[in-house]
């Protein structure tokens, strides 16, 4: 049962948050007169000593004491007799809720920094390859030409939303549950707002934010789930980005080379260089999705308020944090070290069929209804295929036999540079817009 029920093996990573919470709680107890200033100071001194010891790795964790909270309280009480008063008006139920909220604020800030680092690496690679065009894909079929940078800027949009989600989770974590005690508060005259202010649970104007229902405060695990969901969605993004890179780095595509530091050789095939970093990014996302599912399953059907099941909320949260953090660091390394093969990209994007939609739009500009234009271009594509020629090699007579709206200027459509320049609207891949977007990101990602 000891082995089964202990949590200190994993919740000890909350130790510094636990100490931070205890410092604030002791300050509040002194503030309302439940302990003396001398007792508060002795407790604070003891907590500072423990803090140093834990940070230095010299603290002896004991699974018999079950969790991080009991371990720290016992060690403290051994040294500071006044610490026997520290648990006044507090329960491990609101204590663990507090520790996790402090953890989430820290974790979300940390991940936002890591996302920015990855975004900067992607931006740098986009900026040093602005002249390169690649086919954009739908259904994994070559669809239309786009600047390589436009594709990378799409990744930045995804990462930006991820960062926004972590900011939101941090905001949701920013309510202090302390004072809810086991589930029904306390008869003692505590000052919850004081503790909240001490711990930085305040709104933009510095007003304290304390949770509004003691039962919900100890039962709620929404922030856990939201954090895991933010990691899971980030994981889906990381996995899609990774898949783009796995494809692009294959000899079939050959658009990019992943640096040696982020590739692995095969143990049997000497010619192989595998994109293991990207495959692992793809694989880790499964784990992140699983952690979210674990948490949802954990709380489903639990009666209010605290149940010991909830101790199992921590491993998936910590794992999601650790893995997401690593994933963004690896993405930064992979994206920053990409070598783009401009010749292979140019070859892939050279197929005039990629501009078939532009041909239809050429006809639209001549007054042909789009449906009719689409149909006509379908016919000339088939004609080119039947004659084994490129779409741009059909004669004027041939295309006019399909639709009389074709004029002598119809081949100007196949000028890639012009095709891109005409895509000048907001969000489009034309050079003016891409330059504008690059400048926007450069500014947004500057220190
Ligand atoms: N280790 C426990 C957890 O993480 C702390 C709260 C324990 N509360 C209790 N009433 N047993 O959930």
Boltz pocket constraint, residues with backbone or C-beta under 6 A from the ligand:
constraints:
  - pocket:
      binder: B
      contacts: [[A, 7], [A, 11], [A, 67], [A, 92], [A, 93], [A, 96], [A, 306], [A, 307], [A, 308], [A, 310], [A, 311], [A, 312]]
      max_distance: 6.0
